[in-house]
Amino acid sequence: MRRGFQCPAARMMTFQLEFETREEMFEAIEILKKEYGFTGELSHRQMENGTWRVSVLSEKRFRETTLEKMPGRTITDS
């Protein structure tokens, strides 16, 4: 399973993570910024089922293993 889509022309990477609580979501955002040096755009929202989702458009490309270490559940496009 591929955990992120890399836009080849722009050298950007997109992925989404889903969390049970708002606190878990903000902890993961801090990990992205502080531990992995994230730069780019983030958006977050609460879903109808009560979970929280973060959409990431990253200038930095992350390895598959780094994404696997991230808390939350990765959402893939179907």
Helices and strands as residue ranges (DSSP letters): E 5-7, E 12-19, H 22-30, I 31-35, E 40-46, E 52-58, H 64-69, E 73-75
